[in-house]
Amino acid sequence: MKIVDVILSKGLTGFYFDDQRAIRSGQYREDGFAYLGEAVTPGFTKVRQAGESVSVQLVLENGQVAYGDCAAVQYSGAGGRDPLFLADEYIPIMQKYIVPLLKGRKLTTFREMATEIDSCRRENGALIHTAVRYGVTQAVLDAVARSRGLTMAEVISEEYGTELAESTIPLFGQTGDDRFTNADRMILKEIDVLPHGLFNNVAKLGAKGEKLREYLAWLKARVVHLRLSPDYLPDFHVDVYGTIGEAFGQDIPAIAQYCSELAELVNPHRLRIEGPIDLGDRERQIAGLAELRRYVDDHNIPVEFVADEWCNTLEDVMDFARAKAGHMIQIKTPDLGGINNTIEAVLFCKASGVRAYLGGTCNETERSAQITVQIALATQPCQVLSKPGMGFDEGAAICKNEMNRTLALLHWRKGRR
């Protein structure tokens, strides 16, 4: 089966690009939904600007069209990530480097083709932007699946020797700043893991963490008040973007004591804290998270720490996992470039005894979310992010429906053998 042509088009993502450095420094003010102030991260013209994507359609010789979407994370250009991904800037680059690579090409295996695409470099020797490699490899996976009459999950399972999931993977919802109303939505739909919370500066956390403490107390009571089933007991997972470390002067025992208080507060819910510290570079982050994990484990504090910032590439994921820098690692799909790296990252974490969270960003598209779900069904991480967007309902419907449709189809096929 050959790829007859490659079609590129500009698109919107489910959220926005936000200048994390400007937000964390407090150099902005909220004006309705907008963030006003001076952007400080290169490439940004505003603290908050519309998210953009590029859709990649591969026209196959049998008339089918496979597709994937190039997208980058909300906080592009921060934490060691690639710069802002703007469609008008990158479509010409894709026409120069990607279209000739694929047009007229015979499909082989996903793994072989994805490895080649993920290694694609520009004339100056630099790798193509992670967002480009992310979307193009999605389209290739879809093309291989269509050419073989399989789901994308089945292709991954066959090529990587994994066992397909037989039931749903826990779904993790994110509230965005609307952390009260959206938490209600999650509880009413009995989401498995919630709420993310977006505590991305100390003002939201509280100078000594008091606002997060109050929020978690409210959330625990809210679950009891709204749940339809008395058996519904979601895990609590909050992302604090290093603000706990800021509030407690990066003091490991003080951070651990505060987290212990939070864990006791939310019991019997399990508590995960993403990004408890952000030490400003990769090596310090690995060492700091590893020390923090050892401390809470040695003191039997029932909290799990999740690595995110500075853990961007497959190599990063492997190094964090080897060092046990956190109990769980978010595999932030757009940051890893080709989705072959995402697959390898999940499998490496599981083999290393570190929990794998198949994440991503609110700033993706419905297509990249669907393909992330296909990867989850083939690799079985501990949880998968509900995306795109920050409204919750839309992303949850996209991911849950893709998961249930695919599982139903896999069960039907299994019954016919």
Secondary structure, 3 states (H helix, E strand, C coil): CEEEEEEEEEEEEEEEEECHHHHHHCCCEEECCEEECCCCCCCCCCCEEEEEEEEEEEEECCCCEEEEEECCCCCCCCCCCCCCCCHHHHHHHHHHHCHHHHCCCECCCHHHHHHHHHCCECCCCCECCHHHHHHHHHHHHHHHHHHHCCCHHHHHHHHHCCCCCCCCCCEECCCCCCCCHHHHHHHHCCCCEEEECCCCCHHHHCCCCHHHHHHHHHHHHHHHHHCCCCCCCCEEEEECCCHHHHHCCCCHHHHHHHHHHHHHHHCCCCEEEECCCCCCCHHHHHHHHHHHHHHHHHCCCCEEEEECCCCCCHHHHHHHHHCCCCCEEEECHHHHCCHHHHHHHHHHHHHHCCEEEECCCCCCCHHHHHHHHHHHHHHCCCEEECCCCCCCHHHHHHHHHHHHHHHHHHHHHHHHC
